[in-house]
Amino acid sequence: MTGAVATNETILVVGGGISGVTAALEVAECGKDVVLVEKNPSLGGRVSQLYKYFPKLCFPTCGMEINLRRIRANKRLRVLTMAEVDKVEGRPGDYTVTIRLSPRYVNENCTACGACAEVVGTEIDNPFNYNLSKMKAVYLPFNMAYPQRYVIDPSIIGTPEADKAKAACKYDAIDLGMKEQTMTLKVGAIVWATGWRPYDAAKIQPYGYDRYDNVVTSVEFERMMDPFGPTAGKLLRPSDGKEAKHVAFIQCAGSRDRNHLTHCSRICCMASLKQSTYVNEQFGDQAESTIYYIDIRAIDRLEDFYQKVLANPTVKFVKSKVANITEDRDSGDVILHGVDTEGYHRYDNRHDLCVLAIGMEPSVDARGIPGGVHADASGFIEADAANGAIFGAGCATNALDVNRAVQSATAASLRAIQVINKVSGAEV
Amino acid sequence: MSELNKVMVEKYRNDFLKEVEANVEEGNWVKMCMQCGVCSGSCPFGPYWEHPPQELFMMIRAGKREEVLASESMWMCTSCYNCIVRCPRELPITHIMHGLANYAHRLGIAPKMNPTRRFAKLFWENIIKGGRVNELKLSIGLYFMDGFSNGVKKGLEMLPVGLGMFKTGRLNPFGLLSGGKCKGAGDIHKMLKKAKEIENRRKGFAP
């Protein structure tokens, strides 16, 4: 794969999440050459870790399947996984990019038969499940991973475990001698779509994410609903595996807060409204969700979804930012303390599980992006003429939901195409 | 109604928020409150306040002048700073509480019998007299704040503590007579007088 040929008419897309995949496909389907670079062993990004989308409550696996089919069908698109951009030099229409490829220890011969994983005993944290579960140190990142190829965790390289895996492979797909490689590419324009990561919940000290088992983040809650997730699709709370019927959702956990992220993360209101439907999905009328909020930000057509949840008698809304959380040691229940704004009533409410609607921060701070781009105060990429032909897309530019991230990616790919057309002289 | 209070009512008429912004320490922050309620929920004295800070801010914006300034609530603040640390908009809530209390006191409409106000007065009068706190006079003044018999009762209650302090040299019984002034107390009085003049001028209070 290091032989990937690129010219200054090629577009580089950095990040293989929903925005990067969209941008790469849009560009490739317009007849331009694209190299898509992804840091992880598989494409898909955070969207592939969601159980359902709002507002339609459909499954992201469906869109993922369509996108993968488009990728496989397109000859102009090359995908590099386990690859990171180290350096960007040059100017619009003529960039030289240095890419570092981490060793996967598994080559193209892999058929994803899984024989290697069967013989290996070592287990490591599973990042796809936000480390809520363990997986074998030889693994397929998730069922729909692309490429469908196993990965060997570097921690077992040089141990007998790695040799066992190699011996189990019938296809000569394991190459334990793989080394980190560096390659340089010539590209004309760059779409930067490195996405977001959840804010570190442990930093919100009064909520005790690091102290209480039954305080989880919204992204972890998504994984609990997945049939292949850490609880096999059941809403079981981490402390004792009890069914979590009484669920509290805390909005603006880390967002709109000068002690944490100053921006509004935009997706969290809708995410919690959506997740309240999960509780009903599991427990019907026995479900009891409480959403603690400052104000609900469901804009445009998403307001309809909010109205539907408002009408649901099993969902309660408390207008208040929770002051702090304590734990009842005997039962493991979490107790939320605060004062509500509608009447100033003091409350100490007991719940089985508390979900922090965690804020979104850029996974790569725009101030540190190679090549240099304009960054806003939160570290998102800001569109600026000085960025040259490096265009931000998706959550690297702002806190966006999937719908808006895809729109942003399409817009970025159009700008990249304009640069390439200028280079090739196709522009009139 | 004090003269100053009349002036302020006339000056700001229907806009109490503006009055607070102009006259209360850190009062210009009040409009920044987004009513999330973290301050009220974080206050260790929360259950004992009639109006928690978040509600006071809303009352200011709603123009409830009398209710706010005559309230005992802001006098409850113990300066633990929990609210300031947690406020998502970094409002200096503790300072605003003290600012409100101080302003109400200046206008002469703070609750007369509020113990915090009375102790603060006692402390202030004590410290400015000699430029140094006379602890013996302060504590005796505090005991007798609620009448003679109460004072005797409290004094007897605290007697063992007082004797212990005396034995270890932490309490000088002659403090009652000596006054314990620092050197140049007269200069301190001059400085305080000047500071008050400057403050009055800056805040537009009558001298």
Interface residues (C-beta under 8 A of the other chain):
Chain A: P206 C252 R256 D257 R258 N259 H260 I294 K319 S320 K321 V322 A323 N324 H337 G338 V339 D340 T341 Y344 R346
Chain B: M34 Q35 C36 G37 V38 S40 G41 S42 G46 P47 H51 P52 Q54 E55 V85 R86 P88 R89 E90
